[in-house]
């Protein structure tokens, strides 16, 4: 859990420190965001390779190497003296940290017997739940009281403790002893790096470039699609693939992966939109927005404990997967009715409902996905599972941000059109047109002048934004309902090979 915490916290802890880092390196806003982008790209490339590397060189050896490299890269990030240096060190951090989550999942599933696996995953998921909430808060406190460099230095003592614990307590099972010989799929590795690397880059920076109106986005998309086609063909035909995509032929695993992609798409997207809604349009401070949204973590914690305890006592928890998506659908539908006058308590209710639904789902998807494959393939399954989870999150954030901007423009145009028709009879008596449209000219002519123009324009913009948020929340609600039939595949899954052989 310590390794997982470090990896997830580091994906968000530096976000609040970017303005301070921008000053230290005399960088533009676009340049300093490479500190975040480089980490995400490297992480996305390495996660699917974790299972293959662990199987070839030993999980303990790889885990220790990753932890050591992560600690060293963190120290180098803190000591960086230029933008180029910190981007390179963040790449190293991302490559090193990629092993933490999938390796931890596989270790937990191998350590605990089947009847305690969901409890183990629920406990482990508490750490994953704490990390995203802790990252920005901890990063802000460290930056304000010390320096942005300590956001990286703080990883060093924690990483050393985690490394010592792995060295002391972790042992590889017999089937994961380091293997010698065998061909290395260099083409598959290269295609994976190009495909996922460009995809992460497009998702993170496409919005700034206005998507396909930019030539590099078009070329990068073509390269990513082409590379992933080559990668899929290679992994299906190579005798020792770096990513075992054949696992997707397992109907239960494929169903669970589909659910986790939708889950990540919806949850990461909503977690991005909610703070923007509260701060930009309701005027909340960062602290007030954080406090308003924090009950989500408490609801998730309660759900995680509930799932873990029910599974421990032998209760079939798979129907809770259905309940989870229904709760997520209801909660986002309630969010779609938020207005500029919504109270904090009206926000807290749907947010907690959404968090409880997510808490019911997370540990189950992790446990089911790994118990449907033989133990010797568990590392490959965990890598593939987390690759799809990351992909769903990256696409969700990118797509929902684009839809938000597009829908806001559509609603703004409609509101202005409606307003001008409403005032047409008065505008007809006004002097010749001025720039800005007839409705705004009327306001200026009749005494509102610049203050009236600014006020109306701000009201139209705010209302258009609220309507676009409502559209997205409704879309997420319908998305949660559309995947409900997939539950039938998961519900009818037979006992896994791993469980049968335990």
Phi, psi and omega in degrees: 000326179298316178297317179297317178301314181300314184296315184285320179300321184290345177282348183228344188294330184276350185302315183285344181267357184303319178300322179291320178293326178300319178292320181296324185257002182053048184253155174282170180298318181293324181289319185289336179292346175295341176297324178276314184300316183300320179295314183294320180296312180297318179298315181296326180289319189277333184305311181292344180274351187300314182298317181293317180295318179297318180292328185275321186245355181099132185293317181298315180299316180292320180296316179296317178297318180296314180298316180297315179295324179295316179297315180295317179295323178297315178298320179294322177299317179295330182266359184301141183246358179212164180295318179301318181296313185290328176295317178296317181291328176290325173300315178299318178300315181296317178298318182289319185284347184299331184286341191299307187290305181296322178295318180298317179300312181297319179297317180297317182292327180282332185282323187259146176291162185307321183290347180245004184293320179292325176295319178297315180293326177294317179295315178298322180294334176299320177296319178294329181285322181292322188302309181297327179285325183284326186307297182298322180295311179296318179298319178295318180295315180296316182296318182289324187262340181231263179200157179299335181295332181286347172297335177263320181297330182295339178291335189296305180294321179295318179297323178295317178299314180298320180296316179297322180292320178297315181297324185279317193254337187270132175228140179284139171294166186302323183282357179247019174294148180305135181258145178249152178077188181088151181279147176257130184277079182294322180296317179297318179296316181295316180296321178296316180299316180292313183297307182286325180299311179293323180297314178297321180295317180295315181296323185278326188239359181298322181299319180295330183268006182062038173051231192283003170282348177262134184296322184293328178293319178298311181295319181294322178296316178298318179295320181295314180296314179299317180295321181290328175295314178298318180299314180298315178299317183295317183290334178280341184248342183278138184293329180232075187292152177283331174231121185277082182290348177296339178300333179292346175286346174286115186302320181293315179298317179298321179295316180295319179297319176300316179296319183289329176295314178296317179301312181295318178305311185286314186290311180294324178296313179294320179295334175282319186285322186301312178297324178298316180301312184291319185276318186280327189243340174256354176077020179288146169285167179300320180294315180295321178297318178297317179293323180293324182270347184297330177302341176301318180295322179295318178295320177297319179300316179298319180293320179298316179296321180297311181298315181299316181290320178298316179296324182294329180267012174084011179282137177288110185265001184296328175301339178292341175297317177297314180298323182298310181292329176293319177296320178294322178295315180295316183295317179289331175294321176295322177297330182291353178257008176293145177229182178291346180258009184294139181271162178304322181291329176289340175277318186299318184303300179299325180296317178294321178298319178294318179294321179294318178298317178295323179294328177292333190267317190310300183295330180291315179297319179297313183292314182296319182298325184270340179271000178263004180235156176300154184302322182290345178255006185297322178296319177297317181296318179297319179297314180295318178302312182287330174298316180291324177297314178297320180297315178299319180294314181297316180293320180300312180297317182292311184294315183293325177296318179294317179297321180302313180295316182295314181294326178296319178295319179296313181293324179296318179297319180292321180294318179296318179298316179296320181294320183291323178294321181299325184255017187299320185293330178279325183293332183297339181267358183278162176297178182307155187299148172243160177302142176118354177098155185298323182295318181288326176297319180300315180299316181295319183291326186267012171113349179294325178053209189294323180295320178294319178300312182296320182295312181295318180298319178295320179295318179295316179299314181296316181294321177297321179295317180298317179297324179290322174299316178302318179300315183293317179297321176295321179297318179295325178296314179294324178298318179296326180284328184292337182268000182302321179300335179297335179302330182298325178292317181292320183295325185267008183297136177287171178296139187287164175298321181296318181290320183294328183270359184287000000 
